[in-house]
Amino acid sequence: MESILTVPAVWSDKAKNDTLQCAVKAGFGEVNKIRLIAEPEAAAVYTFHQLPEFSVQRGHVFITVDAGGGTVDLTTYQVYETKPTLRVDEVIVGDGGLCGSVYLNRRFEDIVKTKIGNELGKLSRVRALEALDEIQRVFNEDIKPNFGVTEDEKREYEVPVPAEFEDNDEIGIRDGKLVISTAEIKIVFDPVISIIIQLIIGQLELIDAAPGHLKVAAILLVGGFGSSEYLRKYIENHFSGEDGMPAIKVIQPVNAWSAVTRGAMLRGIQGDIVETRIIRHHYGVVARTPWNEEIHEKGDKRRQAEQNKYFDATEQKTFCSNVMTWYVKKVSSGVSLRLQSRC
């Protein structure tokens, strides 16, 4: 059995390696039987396979926006070939941020506490926490996924409050429910979504600066938060071709909420569809190198080289230790080198 674990794209190499080692210790199998895949990459794999064949053509560029619970990760791919199998290239460095749906919950709780905080303060701590848990449950299961489905700006949303609360029109308590307006729900969503918009704009700016005159064919919106109708409409409106922004189609595939898991499974069955990736860091190892007077006895680092100088009696040679040997370097201009995925 092989295990495929999905990880946020914004995680460091150390965090990914820690996850891998934890999986080994937890009994998932030997390290060579466990593979990691970035969540937006897994989501892209699933989404590409869901798109009609005619809509994915060689040279098309897609931005994958994986909006989950804690993070929103973005990656940008260009279709390398479609037959015999779909292959894509990562064309710019991806991005991400802490602007997932959990931040909607925090903002919603702030609004609730502003409205009924005084009433909650009259309850015991346990009772108040139970009330907030129930309010968050209704927000998660009803309000959050369904917000934006209707265009009715006057629609009101209700969450339960403890039976001890009396009706109060001033703060919106009515028949054992706290009434919250559409405008207030927008206050919950809009600041979080605006961060996602800025992340997308950042990708577009990098695409514009990349060689090849690339144009984005579509934004692929996936993930739990990515299945939000309000989020989809917000992004569509922002990139509708007005206000100087380019017109970009937003695609929200069926089962967008589970795209990461489904994509990881496809990756395990069909193999990697990503031909090349953009490296985020320099990669190399600490090694020793034969002593070279032209290198080690001149320049600013000659004193440091002298500290690492030693004679190897076996080889009868002088070496300099603690020297970085680079396998691949990120270009200093900010445009990274491509690294073959099979390496």
C-alpha positions in Angstrom: 0.0 0.0 0.0 1.2 3.5 -0.8 0.1 6.6 1.0 -0.2 10.1 -0.5 -0.3 13.0 1.9 -1.4 16.5 0.8 0.4 19.5 2.3 -0.2 23.3 1.9 2.0 24.8 -0.8 3.2 27.6 1.5 4.8 25.1 3.9 8.6 25.0 4.2 10.7 22.0 3.2 11.3 21.4 6.9 7.5 21.3 7.7 7.0 18.9 4.8 9.8 16.7 6.0 8.5 16.7 9.5 5.1 15.6 8.2 6.8 12.8 6.3 8.7 11.6 9.3 5.6 11.7 11.5 3.7 9.6 8.9 6.5 7.0 9.0 6.4 6.9 12.8 2.6 6.7 12.8 2.8 3.5 10.8 1.8 4.7 7.3 4.7 2.7 5.9 8.3 3.0 4.9 9.4 6.4 3.7 9.6 5.2 0.1 5.9 4.2 0.3 4.8 7.7 1.3 4.6 10.6 -1.1 3.7 14.3 -0.5 1.8 16.4 -3.0 1.0 20.1 -2.7 -2.7 20.7 -2.1 -3.1 23.1 -5.1 -1.3 20.7 -7.3 -3.6 17.9 -6.3 -6.6 20.1 -6.8 -5.3 21.0 -10.3 -4.9 17.4 -11.2 -8.5 16.7 -10.4 -9.8 19.8 -12.0 -7.9 19.3 -15.3 -9.5 15.8 -15.5 -12.9 17.3 -15.0 -12.7 19.9 -17.7 -14.0 19.1 -21.2 -11.3 17.9 -23.5 -11.7 20.8 -25.9 -11.2 23.4 -23.1 -7.7 22.3 -22.2 -5.3 23.1 -25.0 -1.5 23.2 -25.3 -0.2 26.6 -24.1 -3.2 27.4 -21.9 -2.4 28.9 -18.5 -4.5 28.2 -15.5 -4.3 29.6 -12.0 -5.4 27.1 -9.3 -6.8 28.7 -6.2 -7.1 26.1 -3.5 -9.2 27.9 -0.7 -9.3 25.6 2.3 -9.9 25.9 6.0 -6.7 27.6 7.1 -4.7 28.5 4.0 -5.4 29.6 0.5 -2.7 28.3 -1.9 -2.2 29.4 -5.5 -0.2 27.7 -8.3 0.0 28.5 -12.0 0.4 25.9 -14.7 0.7 26.0 -18.5 -0.5 23.0 -20.5 2.6 21.3 -21.9 0.8 18.6 -23.9 -2.6 17.0 -23.9 -1.9 13.7 -25.6 -1.2 10.9 -25.0 -1.6 12.1 -21.5 -2.0 15.6 -19.9 1.2 17.2 -18.9 1.6 20.7 -17.4 4.5 23.0 -16.4 4.6 25.3 -13.4 5.4 28.7 -15.0 5.8 31.0 -12.0 6.4 30.6 -8.2 3.1 30.0 -6.4 1.8 31.9 -3.5 -0.5 31.5 -0.5 -1.7 33.1 2.7 -3.6 32.5 5.9 -7.0 33.5 4.6 -9.0 30.3 4.7 -12.5 29.8 5.9 -11.5 29.6 9.6 -11.0 33.3 9.4 -14.6 33.7 8.4 -15.5 31.9 11.7 -13.4 34.3 13.7 -14.9 37.3 12.1 -18.5 35.9 12.5 -17.9 35.2 16.2 -16.7 38.8 16.6 -19.9 40.1 15.2 -22.0 37.8 17.4 -20.1 38.8 20.5 -20.6 42.5 19.6 -24.3 42.0 19.4 -25.0 39.6 22.3 -21.7 39.8 24.3 -23.4 41.4 27.3 -26.1 38.7 27.3 -23.5 35.9 27.1 -21.6 37.5 30.0 -24.6 36.8 32.2 -24.3 33.0 31.6 -21.8 30.6 33.2 -18.6 30.1 31.2 -19.6 26.6 30.1 -23.1 27.7 29.1 -21.7 30.6 27.1 -19.2 28.4 25.3 -21.9 25.9 24.4 -24.0 28.7 23.0 -21.1 29.9 20.8 -20.4 26.4 19.6 -24.0 26.0 18.5 -23.9 29.3 16.7 -20.7 28.4 14.9 -22.2 25.0 13.9 -25.1 26.7 12.3 -22.7 29.2 10.6 -20.6 26.3 9.3 -23.4 24.1 8.1 -25.9 26.5 6.9 -24.8 30.2 6.5 -21.3 29.8 5.2 -21.9 27.3 2.4 -25.2 28.8 1.2 -24.3 32.5 1.4 -24.3 34.1 -2.1 -26.6 31.5 -3.6 -29.3 34.2 -3.7 -29.0 37.8 -4.8 -31.5 38.9 -2.2 -29.8 41.8 -0.3 -32.6 41.9 2.3 -32.3 38.2 3.3 -31.8 37.6 7.0 -30.0 34.7 8.6 -30.8 33.3 12.0 -28.7 31.5 14.6 -30.0 30.0 17.9 -29.4 31.7 21.2 -29.9 30.3 24.7 -33.5 30.1 25.9 -32.7 32.5 28.7 -32.3 35.4 26.2 -35.4 37.6 25.9 -36.5 39.1 22.6 -34.7 42.3 21.9 -35.3 44.2 18.6 -32.4 46.5 19.3 -29.8 43.7 19.1 -31.8 41.4 16.8 -33.0 38.6 19.2 -36.3 37.3 18.0 -38.1 34.1 19.0 -35.0 32.5 20.4 -32.9 33.4 17.4 -30.3 36.0 16.6 -31.1 37.7 13.3 -28.1 38.7 11.2 -28.5 40.7 8.0 -26.9 40.0 4.6 -24.8 43.2 5.0 -23.3 41.9 8.2 -22.4 38.6 6.6 -20.7 40.5 3.8 -18.6 42.2 6.6 -17.5 38.7 7.5 -16.6 37.5 4.0 -15.3 40.6 2.1 -12.1 41.4 4.0 -11.0 37.7 3.9 -11.8 37.5 0.2 -10.0 40.7 -0.6 -6.8 39.0 0.6 -7.4 36.2 -1.9 -8.0 38.8 -4.6 -4.6 40.3 -3.9 -3.0 36.9 -4.1 -4.5 36.3 -7.5 -3.4 39.8 -8.7 0.1 38.9 -7.5 0.1 35.8 -9.7 -1.1 37.8 -12.6 1.7 40.3 -12.2 4.3 37.5 -12.2 2.7 36.0 -15.3 2.8 39.3 -17.1 6.5 39.6 -16.2 7.3 36.0 -17.3 8.7 35.4 -20.8 6.4 34.1 -23.6 3.5 36.6 -23.4 1.4 34.3 -21.3 -2.4 34.8 -21.0 -4.5 33.2 -18.3 -7.3 31.0 -19.7 -9.1 30.5 -16.4 -9.0 30.5 -12.6 -9.7 27.0 -11.1 -11.4 27.5 -7.8 -11.3 24.5 -5.5 -11.2 23.5 -1.8 -13.8 23.7 0.9 -13.9 27.5 0.9 -13.4 27.3 -2.8 -16.9 25.7 -3.2 -18.5 28.9 -1.8 -20.8 30.6 -4.3 -20.2 34.0 -2.9 -16.4 33.6 -3.3 -16.9 32.5 -6.9 -19.1 35.4 -7.7 -16.8 37.9 -6.0 -13.8 36.7 -8.0 -15.8 36.7 -11.2 -17.0 40.2 -10.6 -13.5 41.4 -9.8 -12.0 39.9 -13.0 -14.9 40.7 -15.3 -12.8 43.0 -17.5 -13.8 46.2 -15.7 -11.7 48.5 -13.5 -8.5 47.7 -15.5 -8.5 44.1 -14.4 -8.3 41.4 -17.1 -11.4 39.4 -18.0 -10.8 35.8 -16.7 -13.2 32.9 -16.5 -13.6 31.3 -13.1 -14.2 27.5 -13.1 -15.6 25.9 -10.0 -15.6 22.1 -10.7 -18.1 19.6 -9.3 -17.0 18.4 -5.9 -14.7 21.4 -5.5 -14.7 20.8 -1.8 -13.0 17.4 -2.2 -10.8 18.3 -5.2 -7.6 18.0 -3.2 -8.3 14.4 -2.0 -9.6 13.3 -5.4 -6.6 14.8 -7.1 -4.2 13.1 -4.7 -5.9 9.7 -5.5 -5.5 10.4 -9.3 -1.9 11.3 -8.8 -1.4 7.9 -7.1 -3.2 6.0 -9.9 -2.0 7.9 -13.0 1.3 9.4 -11.9 2.6 12.9 -11.9 1.2 15.2 -14.6 3.6 18.1 -13.7 6.5 18.0 -16.1 8.5 20.8 -14.5 8.3 22.9 -11.3 9.7 26.2 -10.3 12.1 25.9 -7.4 11.6 28.2 -4.3 15.1 27.9 -2.8 18.7 27.0 -3.5 19.4 23.3 -3.0 22.8 21.8 -2.1 24.9 20.0 0.4 27.8 20.8 2.6 30.9 19.1 1.2 34.7 19.5 1.0 36.7 20.7 -1.9 40.4 20.5 -2.8 42.4 23.5 -1.6 42.7 26.1 -4.3 45.0 29.0 -3.6 43.3 31.2 -6.2 39.9 30.6 -4.4 40.7 30.0 -0.7 43.6 32.4 -0.1 42.1 35.5 -1.7 39.0 37.6 -1.2 36.8 38.3 1.8 36.4 34.7 2.9 40.0 33.7 3.0 40.0 33.8 6.8 37.0 31.5 7.0 38.6 29.2 4.5 41.7 29.0 6.6 39.7 27.9 9.6 38.3 24.9 7.5 41.6 24.0 5.9 42.9 20.5 6.7 45.3 17.8 5.4 43.9 14.4 4.5 46.7 11.9 5.3 45.0 9.1 3.3 44.8 11.1 0.1 47.8 13.2 0.8 45.9 16.3 -0.2 44.8 19.5 1.5 41.1 20.2 1.5 38.7 23.0 2.6 35.7 21.6 4.5 32.2 23.1 5.1 31.9 24.3 1.5 28.4 24.5 -0.1 28.0 22.4 -3.3 24.9 23.6 -5.0 22.8 21.2 -7.1 20.5 24.0 -8.3 20.2 27.7 -7.6 17.3 30.1 -7.7 18.0 33.0 -10.0 18.7 36.1 -8.1 16.4 38.2 -10.3 13.4 36.4 -8.8 12.7 34.2 -11.8 13.4 30.7 -10.6 14.9 27.8 -12.6 12.8 24.9 -13.6 13.4 21.6 -11.9 12.4 18.4 -13.6 9.8 16.7 -11.4 11.3 13.3 -11.9 14.7 14.4 -10.4 
